Amino acid sequence: MRLQALMVDVDGVIVIPRAGGWAADLERDLGLSVAVMQRQFFQPHWADVVLGRAGLHERLGPVLAEHAPHLTSEDLAAYWFENDAALDHGLLDQLAALRAAGLPIHLATVQEHLRAEHLWATLGLRERFDGIHYSADYGCGKPDLAFLEAVARRTGHAPAGLLLLDDKFANVQAARAAGWLGALWDGTERLEAVLAREGVELP
């Protein structure tokens, strides 16, 4: 099958996960407990932030004012984004070759607005991809079928011409349920081999 466009996940695919996560040294570096962040910010607020119902600083600022008044939300976001930004340049080079051969390459990811902008502009992914589709912009995210259907509508491609490259099997399954192709990425093979296994004809 010949693809119309390749949709690529970010975290775990384009961005290599840091051992222990971006907050592995948070308490040592910034004096903020990961447990406090989980309990006071991520559990009650993250769903609203990542689906675009609230801003990151709007929800994070009051939490830090109460539990880590020495930090601003801007300081913490800068630390977070910097420590969650190890790009897989080998994969990016493989994607660039496909894009140069004429295959549109997009990002399809679960992100809030500020990190999406950081990825796109600061890390320069806008130079390497034809578009970015993310949860806070759409109001839904993977593995919700509504997200995949909205991406197909916005790009104007038929679902059967799209493939999602993702490190989470639930997202790959959702893509297939939406009529897309889906390929699981674990970084152990070259992209061409992963796509060939899905029956994709490369440019």
N, C-alpha and C positions, 0 to 999 in steps of 0.2 A: 504493500500500500504506500502511496506517495503522500507525505504529510503536506498540509497547508501551513502549519505553524507548530513549533515546539514550545510548550509551556514548562518552565523550570522553577522548582521550589528554591527557596533561599537557604534557610537554616538547615544544616545537615547535608546540603548539596553544594550550593555556591559558597556558602560560609561554612567553614570547617568548625565543628563544635570544639570549644576549649575544654580540656580536661577539668571536670568539676563544674563546668558552666561559667558564664561571664562573672558570676558573683562568688567564685571560689575563694577569692582573697578579700572580699568586701569588708569584713570586720577588721582585718589587719590594716587594710589600706585607708578605709574611710570611717572606721569605728561604728559600723552599722551591722547589726546582726541579720543574717540571712533569714533566720526564723521570724524575726520581727517583720521583715519585708514580706515574707510569705503570708503571715497571719494578718497584718494590718493593711497591706496593699494588694498583693496578687489575688488572694482569695476573695476579698469583697469587691475589688475594683477592676481587675484586669479584663474581665469579659466586656464591661462597658467601654473600656479604653480601646481594646483591640478591635472592637466592632464599630468604633466611631461614634459611640453614644456619649462619650465624654473625652476631654483632652487629657493627655498624660500629666501635664503640670497641674491641671485643675484638681486631679485626684491625688497625685503624689505629693504636691506641696504641703497640704494640711497634715498628711501622715508624717512627713519629715519634721514639720514644725512641732509636732507633739512628741515624736519618738527619737528624733535625731536633729535637734535644732541647730547644730553646727553645720548642717548640710542644706544646700538649696536643691530644689528639684533639677535645676539646670546642671549643677555640679554632678549629681548622681547620673543623670541621663548621659552626660558627656563621658563619664567613666564607663557606664554600661555599653554605650555604642562603641567606644574604643576597644573594649575587651571582648567584643562580639563581632569582630570584623576581619577574621583571618580568611581571606579569599582563597579558593582552590584554583590557582592559576593554570594548573594542568587542564582541568575541566573547562575553564574559560577559554583556553586556547583551542580546545576541540570544538567548542560551541562557535567560536569565531570562524573556524574553517567552514562549518556548515552554513553559517550566516553569509559568509563571503560567496558561497556557492549558490545562494539565493533562497535559503530557507529562513523565514522570519522566526526570530527567537524572542520570547517574552518571559517575564517573571510572573509567577502566580504564587502568592505567598500570604501568610497570616502575619500582618504587621499593623502597628498603630501608625498614625500619620508622621510623627517626627522621625522615627527610625526608617520608615519607608523613604523619606526625603534624604536622610543621611546615606542610605544605601545607594539611592539613585544619583544624588548630586555629589556628596562629599567623597564617597568611595568610587565614583565614576562609572557606575553600572549603566548609566544612560548612554555611555559611549559604546556599550557592548550589546545592548538589548533594544528591541524595537518598541517595547512597552512594559509597564509594570501594572499588575493587577493585584490589589491587596485588600484585606478584609475591612479595614477601617473606611476605605473609600467606597466599598460596596455594601457595607452594613451586614455582611455575612462572610463566612470563610470556610475553607476546607475543613472537614469533608462534606459540608452542606452542598447538596446538589444545586441549590439556588445560586451559589457562588460560581460553580462551573458553567451553569446555563447563562449567567450574566456575562461571564468572560466571552463565551462563544458569541453572544449577541453583540457585545461591544466591538469585538474584532471582526465580526462579519463572516467568520469561518463556520462551516458545517462541523458539528461535533465529531463526525467520523474522520475529519481531516486534522484533528488535534490530538496531541499526545502530551500527557503530564509526566514529567520526570520528578519523582519525589522519593524521600527516604522513609516515608510512613506508608505501610501497606494499606491502612484504612483510607488514605487519600487516593492511592492507586485504584483501590476497589471502587471508590466513589466516582472516579473519572470514568472507569469502565461502565458503571451503571448509568452515567450520563451520556453514553454513546461515544466517549473518547477512547483512545488507546491509553494505556498506562504502563509505566515501567518503573520498577523499584530500583533505586540507586543506593549502593553501599560503598562506592568509591574503590572497589577492588578490580574493576574491569574498565576497559576503554569504552567510551560512549558508543562508538560504532557497534561494538559487540552487544551492548545492552539493547540498542535500538533494533539491531538485526534479529534478535530473539523475538521481538514483537512483530516481525514481518515488515518492518519499515524499509522502504527504498530511499536511500540517501541521494541527495543531489550529486 
